[in-house]
Amino acid sequence: MISTQRIVYCPNPICIRPSNPVDNRVCANCQTPLIRRYLWVIGSSAATITPGEKVGDRYEVIAPRIWLDTQPGKLPDIPSKIPKEIIPYLRLYQQRLHLPVVYGLVRYQTEAANHILLLENVPIDEAGNLYPTLTTAWQQATAVRQVYWLWQILQLWQPLSELGVASSLLIPNNLRVQGWCVRLLQLQQSGQPTLKDLGECWQSLVVNAKTQVANNLQKIVQQMCSGESEFQDIATQLNTLLLASAAELPLSIKIAGTSDKGPEGLIQNEDSCYPHRKDAIADVLSPKMAIVCDGIGGHEGGEVASRLAVQSVKLQIRALLQEVGEQAEVVAPDLLQQQLEASLRVINNVICNCNDEQKRTGTQRMATTMVMAVQVPQRIQTAAGWHSENAHELYLVNVGDSRAYWITREYCQLLTIDDDVATREVRQGRNLYRQALQRPDATALTQALGTKEGELLRPVIQRLIVEEEGVLLLCSDGLSDNHLVEESWRDYAVPVLTAELTLEAAVDAWIQLANQKNGHDNVSVVLTHCRVSPDYLVPVTPKKLQIEVVEEKQVEVVLEAAPPEESEFAASSQVLLDLDISATTQTDDNTQPELQRQPGVLWLRLLVLLVGSATVGLFAWQQLQLQTFQQMCKQLPQRVQQICPPPQNN
């Protein structure tokens, strides 16, 4: 345990009494939240420095290789030239959920040529203790979690192999677990291990696997050790076992969300979200989907872009979920990710075309960020022999700097990576993250929906398995700025998990906190409470689903049409948005083709995307060119004209 006598300094540079006990949550003088940043250190002499010693008048040694930065408000020493051994950490920054991040270097008297390397975002808890090793936690883990840990390691295998650091996954002490998540202490550059080496490393684990998955895991590992199986074959088998294990668990989901203009002085709300408490009727997508969009473009531009993105993605995802729900076999994660990416490209191009038609250039182009979570229904045969559509797959899609957090009673995990200049500099190997944050344009977005052609869009799509109780928080940067979520999750999310606070009340509390503490932007919050408990297990097939631009995002845009009503869309647009396109995705129940093997289904999906694109295009036309749209409506047959909006007086 850390002594209460340890001191950490307030990060506020103008605080006149910055010294605080390390256990304080806020500065006793200025009430600024305190930062306890524990680092993992690498260097030949790092392990010999005794606990209690202070290095560089700043870093206090807590335990061998674990240091506390007592002055976290100051920039650490950054090398003028990036050492070669640091490059893999930078290139793999996209994997920061699982991997550490380089913090800086420090000089030490016994280190002549090589300085000590400091790593942050390491598997160390808030008391300065390492999270347990995977091998230590293995026997106490559930069958689902055991398979899930191995699945995560396998997903890291290829990106780490490409940079020559895959051996990091073969060192038992290097693999730590924070609940469901596998995390690495550091990266090791040694040799080029093969899939056979990984299988041999797993042998000691699968011997002690839970009974319900042990035989299947042993067969998979035997194939790996034979050296004859391809990576994709192993991934397919492990994924099938993972979904079958998860499907035996129940899953209860509740969801609530809203969007708020923010404090006084802000003219309009450029955020949009789904679901929204103003939604009159529960959509068939709820609680399967959650969305937060933060519009960019100022005036009505950002508002139109974010609302257009939310409404149009609902059309796309409704069709996708209907199609997946009708498949007789498991749809591979990579194919689902491709379908989600294709949907985003359609939406991106619609917004992009609106910009082109309005002749908007540079910072005048309207756009929007998006973070979306989709729980995809999959028909799964469990190990017990019964069928379930409750596969527990959660796909997380992110473009821009709106964020997603997974929160349990014990921890809060940031799941997404911001698409901003600082992230770009790190991933391209040009700067360490703390150094990149010093740039004046550090938080400027590098991509958002509508800023460039869809072929250039690079959304980040992750697949998670919900196998523990927790709250998924999606939010715009009106809440996430200034580390507000990381500082306050215990007070606003944990009460939901302990049934002390309703989901709706928690949403309101987060909004109020953002307005009080940040108070500079619109705020959107969507909370999804996922509950997994054996008490709800019923072996019956459930019903089939029916289905970082600059930091200041206010850019003045002049629209040629009247701005949309904030409360509701025009009647014609609402008719288009409410179209039930599920009928176009129906297939013969006797055949139920598999997505990845039936070209006809892929063509059908393409057709649905085109129909969705055309529908979204009409909606955008109505929103941005109202008079022209009404003239077109007058030329339609009388029975069709009823969907057109009534003429508006100037």
Secondary structure, DSSP 8 states (H G I E B T S, - for coil): ---TT-EEE-S-TT-SS-EEETT-SB-TTT--B---EEEEEESTTGGGS-TT-EETTTEEEEETTEEEES-TTS--B--SS--GGGHHHHHTGGGTTTS-EEEEEE--TT-SSS-EEEEES-SB-TTS-B--BHHHHHTTS-HHHHHHHHHHHHHHHHHHHHTT-GGGGG-GGGEEEETTEEEES-----S---HHHHHHHHHHHHTTS-HHHHHHHHHHHHHHHHT-S-HHHHHHHHHHHHHHHHHTS--EEEEEEEEE--STT-----EEEES-TT-SS--TTTTTEEEEEEEESSHHHHHHHHHHHHHHHHHHHHHHHHHHHT-SS---HHHHHHHHHHHHHHHHHHHHHHHHHTT--GGGS-EE-EEEEEEE---EE-TTS-EES---EEEEEEESS-EEEEE-SS-EEE-----BHHHHHHHTTSS-HHHHTTSTTTT-BS--BTSS-GGG---EEEEEE--S-EEEEEE-HHHHGGGHHHHHHHHHTHHHHTTSS-HHHHHHHHHHHHHHHT-SS-EEEEEEEEE--GGG---S----------S--------SS----SS---HHHHHHHT--GGGGG---TTT---TTT-HHHHHHHHHHHHHHHHHHHHHHHHHH-HHHHHHHHHTS-TTTGGGS------
